Amino acid sequence: MSVNISKIRREQLLQKIEEIRLHLLKNAPNPQLEDYLLELASEIKNRKFGLVFEKHREKIDDLMLTHLPVLTEDKELTIDNGGQWNFLIEGDNLPALELLLKTHKGKIDLIYIDPPYNTKSKDFIYDDSYVDPNDTFKHSKWLSFMEKRLNLAHQLLKPEGCIFISINEEEQAQLKILCDQIFGESNYLTMFSVKVRHEDRILKGDKDFHEVIEYLLLYRKSPLFKTVKRILDNTSIDDYVYKVIEKESNPDTVVLDGKTVSVFKPGQYEIKKVSPDLSNLKKINIRGSIKEGNSSGRFFMKHFNKYIGEQLGYLYKVPNMGGDGLGFRYFLLPDKPSRTNGDYFQGVPVNRGETKEIPFPNFLDFEYAFNNVGYEGEVEFRNGKKPMDFINKCFEMGGIKRNKNSIVLDFFAGSGSTGHSLMELNKADNGNRRFILVTNNENNICRNVTYERLKRVIEKENYQASLKYYRVDFINTEGKVYYEYADELLKHIRELVQLENGVDLNSNEEFAIVLTDEEMDEFVQNLPKRSKPCRKLYVGHDVLPDPERERELIRNGIEIVRIPDYYYSERRG
């Protein structure tokens, strides 16, 4: 029996802490010190296995201690071209994700992110400066940065949702362990190796090894996520090219599992390879998973495998077997001692469908797409743009292609490939999918790259898609109680209502906001005139509808939502 040394060490440390605590309690009671010891004991108990790193605070963490994030719409950048309303949010993705929790907790179908790889190139900014590759805390800073954002991402996913994360070898190992802790090791599905460049296309000659592979991690939120399989054509008869000719009319027989099996020795049969035809047979080599994966493989392993090397070239004809309607199945032993696997022959299955499902491989070759990605979207974005074909593969494997009403989030949006790809998919199958993109505006990326790309492709491709442009702003709440800044929050509620419901309140009658008694009076009076019924009314905290008007709203099936409390209830204290 193995000895758990770490467990013994933990128990010894906990015993020492308890002795110190009891000593203090008896000789010098100090509640604060006792709390410290209990906190230390809890930390030792809880950390048994996983990723251990030095956690770091960001400037944005300190800012959010005294300031509350809000969203502000830039109406000058609105694009109204029909279809679904999509949202582009400019700002640090940490407060943006906090805000999304107010509108989309448990509602996102798929998240794709391409975070900074933390390589020696200047791709990872921490607290407004690039992280030096020689910084002894470079991995800890990156993990601290990612942990907070992935915890929020986990909360945003639907139970049926999934997340794809692109990464390279610099942080792949650490990211895998971090994601195991956040999403659960049982929800890890796979890690794809993605070929992104040709082995002879050397970017830098000063490296010992040339990186042609990046990685793509896939996690589900829960077992409710249904793994998608590849759909392949199943109508081809190209493999049905064999005919078996029995030359012996009275072969030897043997009884196996109650079946009288004919045994043809070499020379008593002939196998011809002919042109493909529905009447021919297909040869299947019995190896790997086939040995136990179907009834023919299992039958061979049980009865014939032991004769390999002895009965060279023997052919067995087993009656009452197979789903091809022939009423028998041929099994062939190897004709050379060097061969170690047998074969069986089957006809075209009677109930063969036009398509079949097989698993996706965990190797994806996108070398050509990555090599030509610079031409996509009509915007320049060096060292970060992901090809649309690659993003579409994520959509396919994540179930977005079969769900025409899904919501996709990318909070490292960069050049906007995720949004562009989703609009193209909607155009292809008349879908109603929506996207939410978040990116900072370093070097005016959000305005001049992400937004500009989406604007150009909507106009050029005439996508039936609309876009709202939001910015993350902050309200100073230091030293204030909730109701001292609630009115300031109300100025930004419109953005949250539109984001939550995927609408433009100027053109949608299902949702409405009233912030004053006068607006409430006008709303109730105009109820009979509305072309569409209102489903939800967001009411400012100072508005007090009288009982008669409240009954009128209820009679019309209108849900009343108090704002800003609905979005900021945790601030009320």
C-alpha positions, 0 to 999 in steps of 0.5 A, a space after each residue: 500500500 502506497 504512503 501519501 507523504 503529502 497528506 501526512 505533512 498536511 496533517 502535521 502542519 494542521 496539528 501544529 496550527 491547532 496547538 498554537 491556536 489552543 495555546 493562544 486561547 488559553 494564555 493570550 486570547 486574540 480573536 484576530 490571530 485565531 481567525 488568521 490561524 483558521 484561515 491558514 488551516 483552511 488553505 492547507 486543507 483545501 489545496 491538495 492537487 492542482 496549479 499553484 501560482 503567485 496570485 497578482 492584482 491588476 490595476 483594474 482590480 483596484 479601480 473596481 474597488 471604488 468604481 462601478 463599471 457601466 456601459 455607454 453606447 456610441 450611437 454614432 457607430 450603430 449599424 442597422 442592417 436588419 437581422 439580429 442585433 450584435 454587440 461590440 464592447 470596447 474596454 478591459 474584458 474583466 469589467 466587461 465580463 462582470 457586466 455580462 454576468 448581469 445580462 447573460 449568466 448561463 445564457 452563452 452557447 459557445 465561447 471562443 477566445 484567443 488570449 495572449 500567448 505570453 511569448 517573448 514577443 510583446 503580446 501580453 500587457 499586464 497593468 498597461 505594460 508589456 510583461 518582460 520574458 525574463 520576469 520571474 513572475 511572468 507565468 503567475 501574472 498570466 495565470 492570475 490574469 486568465 483565472 479571473 476571466 475564465 471563472 467569469 466565462 464559466 458562469 456565462 456558459 449555458 449548461 449545454 455550452 462549451 468553450 474553445 481556447 487557442 494557445 501555444 506551448 508557452 502556457 498550454 500546460 499551465 492553462 490545461 491545469 487551470 481549466 481543469 480546476 475551473 471547468 472540472 477535469 471531467 468536462 475536459 473534452 480534448 486538446 486539438 493540435 492545430 497546424 498553423 504553418 509549413 514546416 519549411 516556412 521558418 519565421 525566425 532562424 534563431 530557434 532550435 525548433 520550428 513551431 508549426 503547431 498551436 493548440 486548441 483546448 475544448 471544455 464543456 460546461 456540463 455533461 448536458 453538452 452533446 458532442 458533435 460528430 463529423 457527417 460524412 457521405 455514406 453512399 460511395 461504393 468505391 470500396 465494394 470491389 471484391 468477389 469471392 468465388 467458391 470452387 469447392 462445392 462440398 467443403 469441410 465444415 465445423 460447428 462454431 456457436 451453433 453455426 455450421 461454418 464452411 472451411 475453404 482451404 487455399 485453392 478451393 476459392 478465388 478472390 477477385 478484385 473488380 470494378 465497384 458495384 453494389 453486388 460486390 463485397 468490401 474487405 475490412 482488416 480486423 485490427 484496432 478497435 474493430 477487434 472488439 468493436 463489432 460482432 464480426 470482429 469479436 467472432 473472429 477474435 473468439 474463433 479464428 485468431 488463434 489459427 493465424 500462422 497455422 491455417 495460412 490463407 483459410 477462408 471461413 463462411 459463417 451463416 446467419 451473420 451480418 446486416 447486408 442481406 447476404 445471409 453469411 459472412 466470409 472471414 479470411 486468415 492471413 496467407 503469410 506468416 508475417 501478417 498478423 491480422 485477418 480480414 472479413 468481407 461484407 456486402 452493402 448494408 441493407 439499412 445503410 444511410 446516406 450519411 454517417 457520423 464519425 468523431 473529429 480527429 484531434 489534429 486539425 490542418 489549417 496551414 493554408 488558412 493561416 498562411 492566407 489569413 491576412 487577406 480576410 476582413 479587409 483589415 490589417 492585424 498582424 500576429 493574431 488574426 484567426 482564419 474564418 475556416 478555423 473559427 467555423 470548425 469551432 462552430 461546427 464542433 461546438 454545435 453552433 451550426 445546428 443551433 440557429 439561435 445561439 449566442 457566441 461570445 469572444 472576449 479577446 476579439 482582436 480583428 473580429 474574426 468570430 463575429 465575421 464568421 458568425 454573420 457568414 454562417 447566418 447568411 449561409 443557412 438563414 440563421 438567427 445567431 448573435 455575437 458579443 465581442 469584447 476587446 480593449 482599444 490598445 492602438 485603437 484596435 477596437 475602433 479601427 480594426 474590429 469595428 471597421 472590419 465588421 462595418 465593411 463586411 456587413 456593407 460588402 456582403 450585405 449581411 442581415 446583421 446589425 451592431 451596437 458599439 458600447 464602451 466600458 465606463 466607470 462610476 465613482 462609488 467610493 464612500 457612497 451608499 447605493 441610493 446616492 449613485 442609483 440615479 447615475 446607474 439609471 443613465 446606463 440601464 438602457 445599454 444593459 436592457 438592449 444587451 440582455 434582450 438583443 434589441 434596439 429599444 428605438 425599434 422594438 416594442 416588446 421591451 420598454 423603459 420608464 424613468 418618471 411618473 410622467 413616462 409611466 402615465 404616457 406608457 399606460 395611456 398608449 397601451 391600446 395604440 401599440 402595434 405589438 404587446 409589451 412583454 417587459 417594462 423596466 421601471 425606475 426606482 423612483 416611479 410608483 405606479 398606483 394600484 389601478 395602473 399596476 393592475 392594467 399592466 398585469 392585465 396586459 401580461 406585462 412583467 414589471 422589472 425594477 431598475 437599477 435594482 434588477 441589475 445591481 441588487 448586490 449593491 443595495 447592501 
